[in-house]
Amino acid sequence: MPERSDSSLCPSIRPSKEDDRNLHGSQDPIVPNKPEKTSGLNDSEWESLGNEHNGSVDNGEQQEVFGTEEDADVHYRTMAWGYTISLGVLSLPSAVATIGLVPGLLLIFILGLVATYTGYVIGQFKYAHPHLHTFADAMRLVGGPVLGVIAAIGQVLILVFIMGAHLSGFSIMMNVLTDHAFCSVGFGALGLLICFLLDLPRTFKNVSYLSISSCISIVAAVLVAIVGIGIQKPDEGNIQAVSKGIDLPTGMLPALNIILSYAGHVGFFSFISEMRNPRDFSKALAVSIGFSTLFYMFVGVIIYYYAGPNIASPALGSASPVVRKIAFGLAAPTIVIAGVINGHVAAKYVWVQFWRWKKQERTMGQNSVRSWGSWIVINAVLWVASWLIAEAIPSFYLLLGLISALFCGWFSFGLSGWFWLHLNRTRLTENWKKVALAVLNISILALGLAISGLGLYASGLKLHQGAGGEPFTCKNTYQPNKPAQGLSE
């Protein structure tokens, strides 16, 4: 399923190949009235997953945000499942180098396990309440309208910040490919224009045709960089099992970059809403995060071993000049397309809420001037906002850490614990398994709080010390001689 994201992310949902299915006339809801037994839930457990009004699972045909779509000009529920690699992989070798090999790998692995579980809980929650389209809808259900508004603002902001990270990556990429032939602010504006144009299609079906090339590109770019660094061996074997003398802010920043690699949860509700078969979500999640975690660990170990502690962030910059250009060129589809996916999720949320507020939901399924005009304006506003963020904090590494501190602790971890507690609120002490799961999910909720609090302290301190770089600069934002761990200086 989708990863960051951060963030972020390489799109994980791709168009279904079931061309023989008649979407225009189908009467099947996205979620059946009586959910099938899945993911270890028995019939009695499903009875406990009811909504707060009547104690039963919501009727998907009546409640699903896009309905049955039988009379719509534009169809949204067209997605099948795939896998994801986050752009955050480019910051992981620096993270491992900063805190040491052992804690770095442990964090990647453990956070991957937790992210899999929290994503699974989101799937359960969506399946029990199919009318939910976003985190804001879910928080409104469990905590009331005020928390719903806060979550709505937060989920738009995290996506806008991740879009900004992709524009920052685009500017760095262009500086590398052209040897800084133009102003960095101008490169960022070029990235803004490209992403905006690619974000104009209104359905994930159209946007995600690009996802396969995006996933292939980031894997190919990283592998090329690994081969180049392995041949060059700039600082082979100069590694530490555990880094010594690391203060809290310096140690927290690499942890935040690892957390950001699992930031795709913010889009899960929206992606499930547009899946043809929502019950595919669990297997998509397992394959996605499982593959991503193994890949993250592999990349972190190999690049750190051969490049040593002075690893650039993004990690592609640690290769020789020629290999560096090849790697960044291969990464271009992910840098652009994954940002587009985040932009699409953000714009889709604002767009849906706008027409809900106008009480004209049917406009979303029309090819009218009002429908397209509102979609274009919303996309333009969000991409300009993301460009401003990217130019205000040109440090790729610190920008990713700030995104993680502000949002990922909650969307990828903490709030899922709350959702589980809400689903099982009448059965928390039913047996020892429920008690153990209650403790686990309370701990996950506390984890989200800790990530946010400590992360904001660390990021804020580094920003105050000037580690974010010079805002709105025409200077070269790619600085290979200024590795991530230089933030501790």
N, C-alpha and C positions, 0 to 999 in steps of 0.2 A: 504494500500500500504506500501511499505517499510519504515521503520523507521531506525534510525541510526546504518549510520551509526554509530555513536557513538557511529558517533560516530559512527555509529553507526549506533546492532539491531537484533531483532527477525524477521526472514524473513517473509514477508507478502505474497509473491506470491507462490502459490503451483501449482502442475501439474493439468491440467484439467482432469475431468473424462469423457469427451466426446470422448470415445474410438472409436466411430463409424465414426468419422470424418477422411477423407482421407487427411492427411497432404502432402503426397508425390505427389499427383496429383492435388492438389487444385490450381485453377487459381485465386482465390480471393485474392486481395491485402490486406495487414493488415489494410489499411484505404481505404474506397471506394472513387472513383473519385469525387463524389458529397456527402459530408458529410451530415448525417442526422441532423435535428435540435435537439440539445441537450443542456441541462444545461441553459435554458433560452435564448439561442441565436435565433433570428429570421432570416429569409432568407437574409434580407438586412444586418444584422450584419455579417453573414457569408461572404458576399461579401467583407466586409472590412478586413477580416482576410487573405487576399492574401499575396503572397510573394512579395519581393521588386522588382521583375523583371516584372511580368505580372499582378499583382493585383488579382490573383486567388489562390485558395487553391491548394497546390501541388498535383500532381498525385501520390498517394501512391504506385501504382504498379511499376512505373518507379523509384521512389525515395527512397523507403524504404530500409534501410541499408542491410537487409538480403534478399531483393527481394521476389519472390514468392516461392523460395526454391524447385521448382519442380524437379530440376535435382541434388539436393544436397545430399551428403551422411549423413550430420549432419543437423538436423532441430532445429532452435532456437525459432521460434514463437510457443511455446507450453504452455504458461502460462495462468492460470485463476487467480481469485483474492481471497484474504483472508484478514487477519488482522495482526497487529503488536504490540508488546510490546518491548520497547527499554531497553537495558541493563542499560541505564541511570537512570532507576527507582531506582537502588540501591544507587544512590547518592542523591535522592530527599529528603528523611527525614532529612539528614544533611543540605541540602539547606534551607528547611523550618525552621529548628531549628535555623539557623544562622540569618535569617532576620525576623523571626516571623511568626506566623500562618496565619494571615490575608494577608500580602503582599505575602507570599509564595503561598497560594492557588489562590490568584488573578493572580499572574504571570503564574501559571500553566494553569489556565482557559483561560486567555486572549491570551497567546501565542499559546494555542491550537486552538483558533478561527482563529488567524492570519495565523497559519501554514496550516489550512484547506483551507483558501482562497488562499494562495500563491501556494499550491499544485494544486488547481483547475485551477489557471492561467497557471501553467506549462502544465497541461493536455490540455487546450485550445490551447496553443502555439504548442505543439506537434501535435495535431490534425490538425492544420492549416498548419503545415510544417512536414509531416510524414517522410521526409528523415533525420530529426534530430535524432541522436542517443545518444547524450550527451550534457551536459551544454556547453562544448567547441564548439560544432557545433552551438548551439543556440547563443552563444556570438559572434561567427564569423559572423553569419547572421545579428545581430543587431548592432555590433560595429566594425567589420572588423577583419582582420587576427591577428593583435597584441593582441587584447582582446581575440581572440579565443585561442591563445597560452597561455596567462596568465590563462584563465579559465581551459585549459587542464592541466596545471601544478597544479593548485589549486585543481581540482577534483581528481587527482591522489593522491595528498598529503593528503587531508582530509581522503580518504579511507585508506591510509597507516597509518595515525595517529590513526584512529579508530581501525584498525587491531592491532596496538600496544597497545591500551587500552584493547582489549580483551586478549592479551598475558599477560598484567599486571594483569588482573583479574584472568587469569589462574594460574599465579605464586602465587597470594594471596590465591586462592582456594587450591592449593596443599600444601602450608604452613599450612593452617588450617587443612586440612584432615590428614596430616602426622605429625602434631606437629613439623614442620620444620625439617624433617628428612634428607633434602638434601639442597644443595646450591640453593638460589633463582634464580641465573642466570641459573643454570641447569634446574630448573623447567620451566623457560621461554623458554629455548631451546627445551624442550620436547613439550611445547605447539606449538612452531613454526613448529616442525616436523609433529605433528598431523594435524594441520590446513593446512599445505602444501599438505599433502597426500589427505585430504578430498576435496581440491580445484582443484584436477586434472580433474574431469569431466568438459567438455567444455560447457555444456548447463545448464541453470537454471532449466530445467526439472529434470535433474539428481540431481543437488545440492539441490533443494528445496524439495525433498522427505523427507529430514530431518527437514523441517521447522515446521511441526506439533509438533514433540517432543520438539523442541526448545521453541515454544510458551508455551506449557504446562509446561515445566520445570521451566521457570522463574516465571510464575504465582504460581506454586506449591511451589517453594522455598520461595517466598515472603510471601505466606499465612502461611507456616510452621513457618517462622520467626515471623510473627505477632502473631500467637497463642502462641509461646514460650515466646516472650517478654510480651504479655498480661498476661500470667500466672505468670511470674517472677516479673513483674512490677518493674524494676530497679529504676525508678524515676517517678512514676505515677503522672500526673497532674502538673508537674513542667514545665509549658509552658508559653510563652509570646505571646500576641496578636500581638505586634509590638516590635521588639528588639530595644533597645536604645543604643546609643553610638557606632554605627557601622559606620566606615569610608568607603569611596568609594571603595577602593580595596577589603576590607572584604565583603562588600555588593554585589559587582559585581560578585565575584566568585560563590556564590549560584545561582545568576541569570543566569550565563553562564552554569551551570550544568542543570538548567531547560531548557534552550534553546537547549542544546545538546539532550534532550529527543525528540526533533522534528527535528532531523538531517537527516532523510531519504530522503529528497528531492533530494539530489545529485545523487541518483540512479534512479529517476523517469523516465527520458528519456529512459534509458536502459531497465527498466522493461516494460514500455509501448511498446517498440519495440518488445518485446518477448511475448506480450499478444496476444491470439487468437482474442479477441474482445476488442480493445482499448477503446470502449465506456463504458466498465465496470469500467474504471478507476475512474470515479467520485463517484460511489457508494462505491467502495473499499476504496477510500480516506476518505469518510464520516464515514464509519463504523470503519475504522482503527483508525483515530485520535480521533473520538468520544469515542470509547471504551478505548483507551490508556489514554486520558485525565482524564476520570472518575477513572480509575485504579490508575493513578499517584496521584490524589488528595486523594483517599482513603488510599493509602499506606503512603503518607506524613503525614496525620492527625493521623492515628492510631499509627504508630511507634513513632512519636514525642510525642504523649500524654503519652504513657507508658514508653518510654526510656528517656524522658527528653532531656535537651540540649546537653548532652554528647553522641551523637549518632555517631557510627563509620561509616566510608565510605570505602567500601560498607556497606549498612545498615544491612546485614545479620550478621555482626560481633557484633551487639548489643545484640544478643541472648546468652543464656548460652552455655558453651562449647559443650555439646552434641547436642543441637538443632542447633547450629552454623554449626557443621559438617554435619548434615542432610541437612540443607538448602543449604549449598555450594555444597553438592553432587547432590542435585536436580537441582541446577542451572548450573551444568556442561555442559549439552547440549546447553544451550543458550550461555554460555561463549565461547564455541568452535564453534558451528555451525553459530551463528550470525557473528562471526569474519570471518568465511569462506565465507559467503555471501558478505561481504564487500570486501574481497580479490578477489572474483570472478568478481565483478563489476569493480574493478581497473584493474585486469589482462585483462578482456575482452576489456576494452577501449584501453589499450596499444597495445594489440594484433590486434584489428581491425585497429588502426591507422598505425601499422607497415605494414600490408598487403595492406592497401590503398596507403601508400607511395611507396611500391614496385609495385603498380598497378597490383596486383595479388589477387584481392578480392575473386576469386573463390577458392583459396587455403583454405579459412576459412570453406568451406563446404566439405572438403576432409578429409579422414582418412589417410593422408600421413605422412611420417617421418618429412618433413619440417613443416607441420601444427602442429603436436603434439610436435615436438622438440621446436619450438618457444613458444608454450603455456607453456610448462614445465619450460623453462628457465625464462620466464617473471614472472611466479608465484614464482619461487625460489628467484629471486632478490627482489620482493616486500615484501615477508615474512621476508627475512633477514633484510631489511630496517626497517620494523615495529618492529622487535625484538630489533634492536639498539635503536629505540625511546623509547620503553618500559623500557629498562634497563637504559637509560640516565635520565628518569623522572619516578622513581618508585612510586611516589605519585599518586594513582588512582584519587583522587579528583582534584588535580591540573592539571593532564594530561587531564582530561575531560574538565576542564575550558579552557585550552590552545587551545584544538581542536575547541571548540565553538568560541573562540575569533578570531582565525585565519580564520575560514572557514564558520561556520554556519550562522553568520550574513548575509553573502552574498548568499549562496546556498539555505538556507531555507527561507530567507526573502527578502533581498534587490533586488536580480536579478529578482525575479518574478515581482516586481513593474516595472522594466525596460521592461520586456517582454510585460506586459499589455500596457504600453505606446507605444511600437512599434506596437502592433497589432491594436491599435486605433489611430495611429498618425495623421490620417487625419480627425478625428471626436472628438477631445478632448473637443470642445466647442459646440457640436451639440445640446445638451439640458442639463438641470440641472442635470440629472442622470450621464451623461458623465463627467460633470464638477466635481461632487462629487466623482466619481470613480477615476478621474485623481488626485484629491487631496489625496485620500486614497492611491493610488499607489505611488505617490511622497513621501508620509509620510512613506510608507513601505521601499522605497529606502533609505530614510534618517535613518530609524530604523536600516537597515543593516550597514550603515556607523557608527552609534553610537555604536552598539554592537561590531563592530570590533575595533574601536578606544579605547573605554573605557575598553573593555575586554583585549586588548593587554597591556594596561597600568597596569591593575590590575594583570594579570598573570605574566608580566615581573617583576613587583615589588616583587611579592612573590617568584619568581624564584631567583631573586637577593638576597633575604633575606634567601635563603637556604631551602625554604619550599618544594622543589621538592624531597627531600630525597637524599640519597647517591647513586650515579650512579654505575652500574655494581657491586652491592654488593651481597655477599653470605649471608648476614644477613637476618633475617626474615622480609619480606616486609609487613607482616600483623601485624599492631600495634593497637590493639583495644583500648588501653588507650591513643591514640593520635587522638581524633576526628577531624572532618573536621574544626570545628571552631577554632581549635588550630592554624590554618594558620594565624590567626589574631595576634598571639603573636609576 
